[in-house]
């Protein structure tokens, strides 16, 4: 599981590991130094892809406000937004 510093908690890390989930959570800047190995943050580097995608989708007001009451119509506009984002990336 990849999460940001807001989820930095030893209790959360232990619960995730007990369930067989590998936590990828950086330590807070003001956190105490803990003995032992540093957490593996290799998966955290790809987190910006998800954050950037949400930012791009946030540019489409119809998706942010969610005027559509039916899920299939919302999904259609979501797919249309993804197509427009891809076209921008390819052409620019």
MOPAC internal coordinates of N, CA, C and O (Angstrom, degrees):
PM7 1SCF
backbone

  N    0.0000 0     0.00 0     0.00 0    0    0    0
  C    1.4299 1     0.00 0     0.00 0    1    0    0
  C    1.5248 1   108.41 1     0.00 0    2    1    0
  O    1.2310 1   120.49 1   -50.69 1    3    2    1
  N    1.2980 1   116.66 1   129.31 1    3    2    1
  C    1.4594 1   122.24 1   177.90 1    5    3    2
  C    1.5242 1   107.78 1  -103.40 1    6    5    3
  O    1.2310 1   120.62 1   -54.11 1    7    6    5
  N    1.3247 1   116.42 1   125.89 1    7    6    5
  C    1.4617 1   121.55 1   179.96 1    9    7    6
  C    1.5218 1   108.79 1  -141.66 1   10    9    7
  O    1.2310 1   120.82 1   -15.51 1   11   10    9
  N    1.3273 1   116.04 1   164.49 1   11   10    9
  C    1.4641 1   118.67 1  -179.96 1   13   11   10
  C    1.5246 1   110.34 1   -90.08 1   14   13   11
  O    1.2310 1   121.05 1     4.18 1   15   14   13
  N    1.3164 1   115.59 1  -175.82 1   15   14   13
  C    1.4676 1   121.41 1  -174.49 1   17   15   14
  C    1.5270 1   113.21 1   -63.52 1   18   17   15
  O    1.2310 1   120.06 1   159.53 1   19   18   17
  N    1.3015 1   117.49 1   -20.47 1   19   18   17
  C    1.4630 1   120.74 1   179.53 1   21   19   18
  C    1.5210 1   112.60 1   -62.94 1   22   21   19
  O    1.2310 1   120.31 1   159.42 1   23   22   21
  N    1.3135 1   117.01 1   -20.58 1   23   22   21
  C    1.4647 1   121.58 1  -178.86 1   25   23   22
  C    1.5227 1   112.06 1  -100.65 1   26   25   23
  O    1.2310 1   119.87 1  -167.10 1   27   26   25
  N    1.3180 1   117.85 1    12.90 1   27   26   25
  C    1.4619 1   122.02 1  -179.05 1   29   27   26
  C    1.5182 1   109.72 1   -68.78 1   30   29   27
  O    1.2310 1   120.79 1   -72.96 1   31   30   29
  N    1.3272 1   116.10 1   107.04 1   31   30   29
  C    1.4575 1   121.67 1   179.64 1   33   31   30
  C    1.5218 1   108.02 1  -158.49 1   34   33   31
  O    1.2310 1   121.03 1   -47.80 1   35   34   33
  N    1.3193 1   115.64 1   132.20 1   35   34   33
  C    1.4671 1   119.69 1   178.66 1   37   35   34
  C    1.5238 1   110.67 1   -64.70 1   38   37   35
  O    1.2310 1   120.32 1   143.64 1   39   38   37
  N    1.3245 1   116.99 1   -36.36 1   39   38   37
  C    1.4645 1   120.19 1   179.49 1   41   39   38
  C    1.5269 1   110.72 1   -62.88 1   42   41   39
  O    1.2310 1   120.51 1   137.45 1   43   42   41
  N    1.3320 1   116.64 1   -42.55 1   43   42   41
  C    1.4685 1   120.33 1   178.13 1   45   43   42
  C    1.5227 1   110.58 1   -65.16 1   46   45   43
  O    1.2310 1   120.59 1   137.43 1   47   46   45
  N    1.3196 1   116.47 1   -42.57 1   47   46   45
  C    1.4759 1   119.56 1   178.69 1   49   47   46
  C    1.5321 1   110.97 1   -59.74 1   50   49   47
  O    1.2310 1   120.37 1   136.95 1   51   50   49
  N    1.3235 1   116.91 1   -43.05 1   51   50   49
  C    1.4764 1   120.37 1   179.97 1   53   51   50
  C    1.5278 1   111.64 1   -65.10 1   54   53   51
  O    1.2310 1   120.53 1   138.17 1   55   54   53
  N    1.3379 1   116.59 1   -41.83 1   55   54   53
  C    1.4752 1   119.65 1   179.51 1   57   55   54
  C    1.5164 1   111.10 1   -64.24 1   58   57   55
  O    1.2310 1   120.36 1   138.32 1   59   58   57
  N    1.3425 1   116.92 1   -41.68 1   59   58   57
  C    1.4638 1   119.99 1   178.81 1   61   59   58
  C    1.5195 1   110.70 1   -63.69 1   62   61   59
  O    1.2310 1   120.21 1   134.93 1   63   62   61
  N    1.3245 1   117.19 1   -45.07 1   63   62   61
  C    1.4601 1   120.60 1  -179.59 1   65   63   62
  C    1.5189 1   111.55 1   -65.03 1   66   65   63
  O    1.2310 1   119.93 1   145.62 1   67   66   65
  N    1.3282 1   117.74 1   -34.38 1   67   66   65
  C    1.4650 1   121.12 1   177.68 1   69   67   66
  C    1.5288 1   111.11 1   -64.58 1   70   69   67
  O    1.2310 1   120.70 1   150.87 1   71   70   69
  N    1.3359 1   116.26 1   -29.13 1   71   70   69
  C    1.4609 1   120.36 1   178.94 1   73   71   70
  C    1.5281 1   112.10 1   -91.06 1   74   73   71
  O    1.2310 1   120.50 1  -176.41 1   75   74   73
  N    1.3271 1   116.66 1     3.59 1   75   74   73
  C    1.4583 1   120.33 1   178.39 1   77   75   74
  C    1.5211 1   114.04 1    83.07 1   78   77   75
  O    1.2310 1   120.35 1  -162.16 1   79   78   77
  N    1.3192 1   116.93 1    17.84 1   79   78   77
  C    1.4615 1   122.70 1  -179.80 1   81   79   78
  C    1.5169 1   108.39 1  -101.50 1   82   81   79
  O    1.2310 1   120.48 1   -50.25 1   83   82   81
  N    1.3225 1   116.68 1   129.75 1   83   82   81
  C    1.4660 1   121.04 1   179.67 1   85   83   82
  C    1.5340 1   109.24 1   -86.87 1   86   85   83
  O    1.2310 1   119.82 1   -67.96 1   87   86   85
  N    1.3443 1   117.94 1   112.04 1   87   86   85
  C    1.4660 1   119.58 1  -179.51 1   89   87   86
  C    1.5278 1   111.81 1   -77.29 1   90   89   87
  O    1.2310 1   121.19 1   -40.13 1   91   90   89
  N    1.3025 1   115.32 1   139.87 1   91   90   89
  C    1.4639 1   122.32 1   175.44 1   93   91   90
  C    1.5340 1   106.36 1  -126.57 1   94   93   91
  O    1.2310 1   121.30 1   -99.26 1   95   94   93
  N    1.3270 1   115.12 1    80.74 1   95   94   93
  C    1.4616 1   121.85 1  -174.33 1   97   95   94
  C    1.5252 1   108.41 1  -128.26 1   98   97   95
  O    1.2310 1   119.48 1   -62.67 1   99   98   97
  N    1.3311 1   118.59 1   117.33 1   99   98   97
  C    1.4709 1   119.05 1   178.06 1  101   99   98
  C    1.5254 1   110.58 1   -70.10 1  102  101   99
  O    1.2310 1   121.23 1   -26.08 1  103  102  101
  N    1.3197 1   115.25 1   153.92 1  103  102  101
  C    1.4671 1   120.77 1   178.90 1  105  103  102
  C    1.5236 1   109.99 1   -75.92 1  106  105  103
  O    1.2310 1   121.10 1   -29.29 1  107  106  105
  N    1.3088 1   115.50 1   150.71 1  107  106  105
  C    1.4691 1   119.63 1   175.15 1  109  107  106
  C    1.5178 1   109.23 1   -69.18 1  110  109  107
  O    1.2310 1   120.63 1   -24.66 1  111  110  109
  N    1.2918 1   116.40 1   155.34 1  111  110  109
  C    1.4661 1   120.56 1  -176.95 1  113  111  110
  C    1.5201 1   111.90 1   -65.01 1  114  113  111
  O    1.2310 1   120.36 1   146.48 1  115  114  113
  N    1.3201 1   116.92 1   -33.52 1  115  114  113
  C    1.4584 1   120.02 1  -177.53 1  117  115  114
  C    1.5289 1   112.08 1   -95.17 1  118  117  115
  O    1.2310 1   119.63 1  -168.15 1  119  118  117
  N    1.3204 1   118.31 1    11.85 1  119  118  117
  C    1.4700 1   121.27 1  -178.57 1  121  119  118
  C    1.5269 1   110.07 1   -74.69 1  122  121  119
  O    1.2310 1   121.50 1   -29.08 1  123  122  121
  N    1.3358 1   114.74 1   150.92 1  123  122  121
  C    1.4632 1   119.36 1   176.71 1  125  123  122
  C    1.5187 1   109.37 1   -70.08 1  126  125  123
  O    1.2310 1   121.18 1   -31.64 1  127  126  125
  N    1.3089 1   115.34 1   148.36 1  127  126  125
  C    1.4678 1   120.61 1   175.32 1  129  127  126
  C    1.5190 1   108.58 1   -69.09 1  130  129  127
  O    1.2310 1   120.48 1   -46.27 1  131  130  129
  N    1.3087 1   116.70 1   133.73 1  131  130  129
  C    1.4586 1   121.69 1   179.09 1  133  131  130
  C    1.5207 1   108.70 1  -109.12 1  134  133  131
  O    1.2310 1   120.50 1   -39.29 1  135  134  133
  N    1.3222 1   116.65 1   140.71 1  135  134  133
  C    1.4673 1   118.69 1   176.86 1  137  135  134
  C    1.5287 1   110.39 1   -69.40 1  138  137  135
  O    1.2310 1   121.16 1   -24.33 1  139  138  137
  N    1.3150 1   115.38 1   155.67 1  139  138  137
  C    1.4585 1   119.51 1   178.48 1  141  139  138
  C    1.5133 1   112.24 1   104.83 1  142  141  139
  O    1.2310 1   121.87 1    15.04 1  143  142  141
  N    1.3323 1   114.02 1  -164.96 1  143  142  141
  C    1.4588 1   119.68 1  -177.31 1  145  143  142
  C    1.5245 1   111.84 1   -74.64 1  146  145  143
  O    1.2310 1   121.51 1   -26.61 1  147  146  145
  N    1.3211 1   114.71 1   153.39 1  147  146  145
  C    1.4533 1   120.18 1   173.19 1  149  147  146
  C    1.5250 1   108.43 1   -79.47 1  150  149  147
  O    1.2310 1   119.97 1   -28.34 1  151  150  149
  N    1.3473 1   117.66 1   151.66 1  151  150  149
  C    1.4607 1   118.83 1  -179.69 1  153  151  150
  C    1.5314 1   111.25 1   -67.21 1  154  153  151
  O    1.2310 1   121.02 1   -32.96 1  155  154  153
  N    1.3281 1   115.65 1   147.04 1  155  154  153
  C    1.4687 1   121.58 1   178.34 1  157  155  154
  C    1.5202 1   108.67 1   -78.86 1  158  157  155
  O    1.2310 1   120.28 1   -66.48 1  159  158  157
  N    1.3215 1   117.06 1   113.52 1  159  158  157
  C    1.4610 1   121.98 1  -177.19 1  161  159  158
  C    1.5194 1   112.52 1  -106.71 1  162  161  159
  O    1.2310 1   119.83 1  -158.26 1  163  162  161
  N    1.3216 1   117.92 1    21.74 1  163  162  161
  C    1.4595 1   120.23 1  -177.35 1  165  163  162
  C    1.5292 1   111.56 1   -63.55 1  166  165  163
  O    1.2310 1   119.76 1   145.37 1  167  166  165
  N    1.3248 1   118.07 1   -34.63 1  167  166  165
  C    1.4603 1   120.60 1   178.71 1  169  167  166
  C    1.5156 1   112.93 1   -74.06 1  170  169  167
  O    1.2310 1   120.41 1   160.10 1  171  170  169
  N    1.3266 1   116.83 1   -19.90 1  171  170  169
  C    1.4643 1   121.20 1  -177.36 1  173  171  170
  C    1.5219 1   111.95 1   -69.00 1  174  173  171
  O    1.2310 1   120.20 1   156.10 1  175  174  173
  N    1.3197 1   117.22 1   -23.90 1  175  174  173
  C    1.4669 1   120.33 1  -177.72 1  177  175  174
  C    1.5253 1   112.10 1   -65.52 1  178  177  175
  O    1.2310 1   119.96 1   153.24 1  179  178  177
  N    1.3248 1   117.68 1   -26.76 1  179  178  177
  C    1.4582 1   119.90 1  -179.98 1  181  179  178
  C    1.5254 1   112.95 1   -88.34 1  182  181  179
  O    1.2310 1   120.25 1   177.17 1  183  182  181
  N    1.3077 1   117.12 1    -2.83 1  183  182  181
  C    1.4535 1   120.49 1  -178.62 1  185  183  182
  C    1.5304 1   112.11 1   -62.49 1  186  185  183
  O    1.2310 1   120.01 1   149.15 1  187  186  185
  N    1.3069 1   117.59 1   -30.85 1  187  186  185
  C    1.4640 1   120.89 1  -178.66 1  189  187  186
  C    1.5230 1   110.55 1   -61.91 1  190  189  187
  O    1.2310 1   119.40 1   153.36 1  191  190  189
  N    1.3201 1   118.75 1   -26.64 1  191  190  189
  C    1.4654 1   121.66 1   178.72 1  193  191  190
  C    1.5310 1   109.40 1   -62.38 1  194  193  191
  O    1.2310 1   120.65 1   134.74 1  195  194  193
  N    1.3070 1   116.36 1   -45.26 1  195  194  193
  C    1.4622 1   120.73 1   179.65 1  197  195  194
  C    1.5205 1   110.29 1   -66.88 1  198  197  195
  O    1.2310 1   120.23 1   134.17 1  199  198  197
  N    1.3290 1   117.16 1   -45.83 1  199  198  197
  C    1.4607 1   120.80 1  -179.41 1  201  199  198
  C    1.5320 1   111.43 1   -62.49 1  202  201  199
  O    1.2310 1   120.39 1   139.67 1  203  202  201
  N    1.3298 1   116.86 1   -40.33 1  203  202  201
  C    1.4588 1   120.70 1   179.20 1  205  203  202
  C    1.5258 1   111.03 1   -66.01 1  206  205  203
  O    1.2310 1   120.53 1   140.76 1  207  206  205
  N    1.3261 1   116.60 1   -39.24 1  207  206  205
  C    1.4670 1   120.73 1   178.54 1  209  207  206
  C    1.5241 1   110.31 1   -63.28 1  210  209  207
  O    1.2310 1   120.20 1   136.27 1  211  210  209
  N    1.3347 1   117.23 1   -43.73 1  211  210  209
  C    1.4660 1   119.58 1   177.42 1  213  211  210
  C    1.5213 1   111.08 1   -62.63 1  214  213  211
  O    1.2310 1   120.26 1   142.78 1  215  214  213
  N    1.3258 1   117.12 1   -37.22 1  215  214  213
  C    1.4690 1   120.22 1   178.47 1  217  215  214
  C    1.5289 1   110.45 1   -65.50 1  218  217  215
  O    1.2310 1   120.41 1   137.78 1  219  218  217
  N    1.3323 1   116.83 1   -42.22 1  219  218  217
  C    1.4650 1   119.81 1   177.54 1  221  219  218
  C    1.5217 1   111.34 1   -63.05 1  222  221  219
  O    1.2310 1   120.50 1   137.03 1  223  222  221
  N    1.3292 1   116.65 1   -42.97 1  223  222  221
  C    1.4647 1   119.81 1   179.43 1  225  223  222
  C    1.5205 1   111.35 1   -68.13 1  226  225  223
  O    1.2310 1   120.21 1   153.44 1  227  226  225
  N    1.3297 1   117.20 1   -26.56 1  227  226  225
  C    1.4517 1   120.77 1   177.10 1  229  227  226
  C    1.5125 1   113.20 1   -66.65 1  230  229  227
  O    1.2310 1   120.29 1   163.64 1  231  230  229
  N    1.3195 1   117.04 1   -16.36 1  231  230  229
  C    1.4599 1   120.97 1   177.22 1  233  231  230
  C    1.5203 1   113.27 1   -75.77 1  234  233  231
  O    1.2310 1   120.14 1   171.60 1  235  234  233
  N    1.3149 1   117.34 1    -8.40 1  235  234  233
  C    1.4615 1   121.87 1   178.82 1  237  235  234
  C    1.5195 1   108.04 1  -103.35 1  238  237  235
  O    1.2310 1   121.18 1   -78.28 1  239  238  237
  N    1.3279 1   115.35 1   101.72 1  239  238  237
  C    1.4615 1   121.11 1  -172.36 1  241  239  238
  C    1.5197 1   112.22 1   -59.67 1  242  241  239
  O    1.2310 1   120.66 1   145.29 1  243  242  241
  N    1.3127 1   116.34 1   -34.71 1  243  242  241
  C    1.4630 1   119.83 1  -178.20 1  245  243  242
  C    1.5354 1   110.93 1   -61.73 1  246  245  243
  O    1.2310 1   120.66 1   147.44 1  247  246  245
  N    1.3304 1   116.34 1   -32.56 1  247  246  245
  C    1.4681 1   119.54 1   178.68 1  249  247  246
  C    1.5193 1   111.65 1   -78.55 1  250  249  247
  O    1.2310 1   120.56 1   144.05 1  251  250  249
  N    1.3306 1   116.54 1   -35.95 1  251  250  249
  C    1.4586 1   120.44 1  -177.62 1  253  251  250
  C    1.5251 1   110.78 1   -69.96 1  254  253  251
  O    1.2310 1   120.50 1   135.42 1  255  254  253
  N    1.3203 1   116.64 1   -44.58 1  255  254  253
  C    1.4597 1   121.23 1  -176.85 1  257  255  254
  C    1.5274 1   110.87 1   -76.56 1  258  257  255
  O    1.2310 1   120.05 1   148.89 1  259  258  257
  N    1.3235 1   117.52 1   -31.11 1  259  258  257
  C    1.4678 1   124.93 1  -179.56 1  261  259  258
  C    1.5276 1   111.17 1    58.17 1  262  261  259
  O    1.2310 1   121.51 1  -111.53 1  263  262  261
  N    1.3301 1   114.72 1    68.47 1  263  262  261
  C    1.4538 1   120.42 1   176.72 1  265  263  262
  C    1.5234 1   111.48 1   -75.09 1  266  265  263
  O    1.2310 1   120.31 1   152.38 1  267  266  265
  N    1.3259 1   117.02 1   -27.62 1  267  266  265
  C    1.4601 1   120.92 1  -176.72 1  269  267  266
  C    1.5281 1   110.63 1   -70.43 1  270  269  267
  O    1.2310 1   120.87 1   -46.79 1  271  270  269
  N    1.3075 1   115.95 1   133.21 1  271  270  269
  C    1.4600 1   120.08 1   178.87 1  273  271  270
  C    1.5218 1   111.41 1   -90.75 1  274  273  271
  O    1.2310 1   120.47 1   156.52 1  275  274  273
  N    1.2985 1   116.71 1   -23.48 1  275  274  273
  C    1.4614 1   120.55 1  -177.54 1  277  275  274
  C    1.5201 1   110.00 1   -98.18 1  278  277  275
  O    1.2310 1   121.42 1   -44.66 1  279  278  277
  N    1.3086 1   114.88 1   135.34 1  279  278  277
  C    1.4601 1   120.66 1  -174.70 1  281  279  278
  C    1.5183 1   112.33 1   -64.43 1  282  281  279
  O    1.2310 1   119.68 1   142.62 1  283  282  281
  N    1.3257 1   118.22 1   -37.38 1  283  282  281
  C    1.4650 1   119.28 1  -177.31 1  285  283  282
  C    1.5255 1   111.91 1   -69.03 1  286  285  283
  O    1.2310 1   119.83 1   149.86 1  287  286  285
  N    1.3152 1   117.94 1   -30.14 1  287  286  285
  C    1.4684 1   120.28 1   176.73 1  289  287  286
  C    1.5298 1   109.33 1   -72.72 1  290  289  287
  O    1.2310 1   120.23 1   138.75 1  291  290  289
  N    1.3283 1   117.16 1   -41.25 1  291  290  289
  C    1.4619 1   120.83 1   177.12 1  293  291  290
  C    1.5289 1   110.26 1   -61.51 1  294  293  291
  O    1.2310 1   120.72 1   137.36 1  295  294  293
  N    1.3339 1   116.23 1   -42.64 1  295  294  293
  C    1.4595 1   120.48 1   178.76 1  297  295  294
  C    1.5272 1   111.02 1   -62.25 1  298  297  295
  O    1.2310 1   120.37 1   141.72 1  299  298  297
  N    1.3245 1   116.89 1   -38.28 1  299  298  297
  C    1.4682 1   120.39 1   178.44 1  301  299  298
  C    1.5341 1   110.66 1   -62.76 1  302  301  299
  O    1.2310 1   120.16 1   136.90 1  303  302  301
  N    1.3309 1   117.30 1   -43.10 1  303  302  301
  C    1.4681 1   119.87 1   178.00 1  305  303  302
  C    1.5307 1   111.37 1   -69.04 1  306  305  303
  O    1.2310 1   120.14 1   146.44 1  307  306  305
  N    1.3185 1   117.34 1   -33.56 1  307  306  305
  C    1.4600 1   120.46 1   175.98 1  309  307  306
  C    1.5285 1   110.45 1   -63.55 1  310  309  307
  O    1.2310 1   120.40 1   135.41 1  311  310  309
  N    1.3173 1   116.83 1   -44.59 1  311  310  309
  C    1.4678 1   120.34 1   177.38 1  313  311  310
  C    1.5238 1   111.61 1   -64.11 1  314  313  311
  O    1.2310 1   120.48 1   140.64 1  315  314  313
  N    1.3095 1   116.69 1   -39.36 1  315  314  313
  C    1.4630 1   120.34 1   177.21 1  317  315  314
  C    1.5274 1   110.75 1   -62.96 1  318  317  315
  O    1.2310 1   120.25 1   138.21 1  319  318  317
  N    1.3177 1   117.12 1   -41.79 1  319  318  317
  C    1.4620 1   120.61 1   177.45 1  321  319  318
  C    1.5254 1   110.68 1   -62.70 1  322  321  319
  O    1.2310 1   120.06 1   138.70 1  323  322  321
  N    1.3344 1   117.50 1   -41.30 1  323  322  321
  C    1.4667 1   120.72 1   178.31 1  325  323  322
  C    1.5226 1   111.00 1   -62.91 1  326  325  323
  O    1.2310 1   120.28 1   139.53 1  327  326  325
  N    1.3110 1   117.06 1   -40.47 1  327  326  325
  C    1.4662 1   120.88 1   177.85 1  329  327  326
  C    1.5220 1   110.35 1   -62.86 1  330  329  327
  O    1.2310 1   120.23 1   135.83 1  331  330  329
  N    1.3294 1   117.17 1   -44.17 1  331  330  329
  C    1.4679 1   120.45 1   179.40 1  333  331  330
  C    1.5233 1   111.60 1   -64.33 1  334  333  331
  O    1.2310 1   120.20 1   141.69 1  335  334  333
  N    1.3404 1   117.23 1   -38.31 1  335  334  333
  C    1.4637 1   120.78 1   177.14 1  337  335  334
  C    1.5178 1   110.26 1   -63.88 1  338  337  335
  O    1.2310 1   119.95 1   134.66 1  339  338  337
  N    1.3274 1   117.70 1   -45.34 1  339  338  337
  C    1.4605 1   121.13 1   178.06 1  341  339  338
  C    1.5237 1   112.09 1   -61.30 1  342  341  339
  O    1.2310 1   120.49 1   139.02 1  343  342  341
  N    1.3287 1   116.67 1   -40.98 1  343  342  341
  C    1.4714 1   119.40 1   178.34 1  345  343  342
  C    1.5210 1   111.30 1   -63.10 1  346  345  343
  O    1.2310 1   120.46 1   141.49 1  347  346  345
  N    1.3421 1   116.73 1   -38.51 1  347  346  345
  C    1.4678 1   119.87 1   177.62 1  349  347  346
  C    1.5322 1   110.89 1   -63.99 1  350  349  347
  O    1.2310 1   120.98 1   137.42 1  351  350  349
  N    1.3364 1   115.73 1   -42.58 1  351  350  349
  C    1.4499 1   120.11 1  -177.92 1  353  351  350
  C    1.5275 1   110.49 1   -66.58 1  354  353  351
  O    1.2310 1   120.50 1   137.57 1  355  354  353
  N    1.3208 1   116.65 1   -42.43 1  355  354  353
  C    1.4562 1   120.53 1  -178.09 1  357  355  354
  C    1.5235 1   111.31 1   -68.83 1  358  357  355
  O    1.2310 1   120.25 1   137.93 1  359  358  357
  N    1.3262 1   117.13 1   -42.07 1  359  358  357
  C    1.4694 1   119.78 1  -175.81 1  361  359  358
  C    1.5251 1   112.67 1   -81.24 1  362  361  359
  O    1.2310 1   119.69 1   161.12 1  363  362  361
  N    1.3038 1   118.21 1   -18.88 1  363  362  361
  C    1.4559 1   118.99 1  -173.70 1  365  363  362
  C    1.4508 1   111.87 1  -109.45 1  366  365  363
  O    1.2310 1   120.10 1   180.00 1  367  366  365

